[in-house]
Amino acid sequence: MLEPSLTKQSAWLLTAKVIGFAVSFVLPLVLVRQLAQDDFGVYRQAFTVVNTAVGILPLGLGMSAFYYLSRNEKWRASAVFNILIFYFVMGGIACLTLVAFPEILGRLFSESEMAVLSPLIGLLIWVWIFSLFLETAAVANKEPILALAFIVFAQVSKTILLITGVSFFGTVRAIIIAAIIQGLLQSIILLVYLNNRFPQFWMKFDLSFFREHMAYALPFGFAGLFWIVQTDAHLYFVGNNFSTSEYAIYIVGCSQIPLISMLHESVTSVMIPRMSELQNTNNQKEMIRLTAVAATKLSTIYLPVFVFLFITAETFIVVLFTREFTESTPIFRIFLLLIPLSVLVKDPIVRAHTDMGNFLLKLRIASIPILIAALYFAVGTNDLRMVILTVVLFTTMESLVLAVVVFRKVGMEFTDFRLFSSVGKTAVISMLAGIAAFIAYAFLKTPLRSVADQVVRSIIPEPGVNILDEAAGLLILSSVFAIFAVLYIFFIFRFGVVSNEDKDWLLDVFSRMKFGRRNA
């Protein structure tokens, strides 16, 4: 079981991200309905560039804060300033490049409007990279409640500003300007926070420590760079070889499930410092146990989400993105196959061993040419499904290789696999509940759609197609989910997947909720 402090930190971060997700959930729903499919494709192309740059250019330096802020009080302020300087410089280089050479994006996506938007995209990259450190700084400084506030602010402000921009002006340009304003606001908050927690941090620069900092962080950063190149390369291949409307269909099919990424980030961020401490004491058995506990907990969410969404993919896509994107369904189903791979959290162990950074870098360097060649042949088929299938197969193979190396690094033995037995139980239980959900989905979809149509028409005499689709889809999804969830929850409790400690924690939370109501 995770130590209570780690569990609480992870819970706070997950709570923040869930709240942020709940607020930002409406953003793609509004944008996909406000913009034409081609414009939505341009919007996604622009933010693909932004997200790739924000992921690549910081070179993962922010994650080193978890290492330095938990180890040596002397270098805390210096580490923070190093990260901030690096972010500012890298963001500035990206901005100047896109301002000076706007044709880069036009050629990359075969879309002239991207060249016109290039200077604004460059400025957005700069401010977003600089402000990126806000959440990480609070978490690394072990202030999960404050991190919660920062995460919620970021999502609320972004959602409000972007929706305001598209509602008043209805253009991709307005959306980008709104995002720039949000980044500037977050940058101001970042500087105020850092000055409060690390007074006069800008006076703490030390060249020798800066070199040490870079020597530790950059191997991981470059490995992360190649990882992002791997994960985003297919988007650029599609953008260059398909139309903007086809790009929109593909990118919707590759929609991330926020709950999955939020939970993974929350668990990873609190495990990194703990793994670092365990590695210092050479406590490999505890590192293995902690990894197994994390995998068990993540599997109880990841695997049922995967099964449920795989079954109801078409309805899910139509509800979120309208029937214009029905063609995204097969792409989405293939993309979902990546979810089970995320159950095993490897990054904390990798980052706890400095030599693993170099191995990871070499692995990524060797992998990229293979991926590029595979994607080249995949786009040549003119079948978007082949592109995403190539990505999934490649990611699976690399993940398996890294898992083997990580297990060897911590001295894992065959008998240690019993610690992961609950993951197997969860997989079987998810499939059993999935069979019932599949049958319910097949038989209830048509009658539930008829019921939803009748109810909507009794309220709205002439409802639009989207309203009918959304009402029917929500009724179908909620009904099938209820069947799936009841069976799944029954089985995980029945077969002991949920530990007694977790049961006690849930009961404690429930009793506090009831106590709170009595005193309300």
LINSULHU-V329234 format. One line per field, one symbol per residue. ss: DSSP state (A for helix, B for strand, O for the rest). psi: psi as a letter, one per 30 degrees, with the letter a starting at -180 (. if undefined). burial: b if it has 9 or more other ideal C-beta (glycine too) atoms within 8 Angstrom, else e. A space follows every 10 residues. Layout:
ss->???
psi->???
burial->???
This chain:
ss->OOOAAAAAAA AAAAAAAAAA AAAAAAAAAA AAAAOOAAAA AAAAAAAAAA AAAAAAOOOO AAAAAAAAOO OOAAAAAAAA AAAAAAAAAA AAAAAAAAAA OOAAAAAAAO OAAAAAAAAA AAAAAAAAAA AOAAAAAAAA OOOAAAAAAA AAAAAAAAAA AAAAAAAAAO OAAAAAAAAA AAAAAAAAAA AAAAAAAOOO AAAOOOAAAA AAAAAAAAAA AAAAAAAAAA AAAAAAAAAA AOOAAAAAAA AAAOOOOAAA AAAAAAAAAA AAAAAAAAAA OOOAAAAAAA AAAAAAAAAA AAAAAAAAAA AOAAAAAAAA AOAAAAAAAA AAAAAAOOOA AAAOOOAAAA AAOAAAAAAA AAAAAAAAAA AAAAAAAAAA OOOAAAAAAA AAAAAAAAAA AAAAAAAAAO OOOAAAAAAA AAAAAAAAAA AAAAAAAAAA AAAAAAAAAA AAAAAAAAAO OOOOAAAAAA AAAAAAAAAA AAAAAAAAAA AAAAOOOOOA AAAAAAAAAA AAAAAAAAOO
psi->kkkeeeeeee eeeeeeeeee eeefefefee efffkleeee eeeeeefeee eeeeeeefhg eeffeeeeff ejeegeeeee eeeeeeeeee eeeeeeefee iffeeeeegh jefeeefeee eeeeeeeeee fffeeeeeef ghieeeeeee eeeeeeeeee eeeeefeefg leeeeeeeee eeeeeeeeee eeeeeefikh ffggkjeeee eeeeeeeeee eeeeefeeee ffeeeeeeef flleeeeeee eefgkkjeee eeeeeeeeef feeeeeeeee ghieeeeeee eeeeeeeeef eeeeeeeeee egeeeeeeee glffgeffee eeeeefffef ffejjfeeee ffjeffeeee eeeeefeeee eeeeeeeeff fgjfeeeeee eeeeeeeeee eeeeeeeeeg hklefffffg efeeeeeeee eeeeeeeeee eeffeeeeee eeeeeeffej eilleeeeee eeeeeeeeee eeeeeeeeee eeeeggekle eeeeeeeeee eeeeeeefg.
burial->ebeeebbbbb ebbbbbbbbb bebbbbbbbb bbeebebbbb bbbbbbebbb bbbbbbbbbb bbbbbbbbbb eeeebbbbbb bbbbbbbbeb bbbbbbbbbe ebebbbebbe beebbebbbb bbbbbbbbbb bbbbbbbbbb beebebbbbb bbbbbbbbbe bbbbbbbeee ebbbbbbbbb bbbbbbbebb eebbbeebee beebbeeebb eebbebbbbb bbbbbbbbbb ebbbbbbbbe ebebbbbbbb bbbbbebbbb bbbbbbbbbb bbbbbbbbbe eeebeebbbb bbbbbbbbbb bbbbbbbbbb bbbebbbbbb bbeebbebbb bbbbbbbbbb bbbbbbebbb bbbeebbebb bebbeebbeb bbebbbebbe eeebbbbbbb bbebbbebbe bbbebbeebb eeeeebeebb ebbebbbebb bbbbebbbeb beebbeebbe bbbebbbeee eeeeebbbbb bbbbbbbebb bebbbebbee bbbeeebeee eebeeeeeee eeeeeeeeee
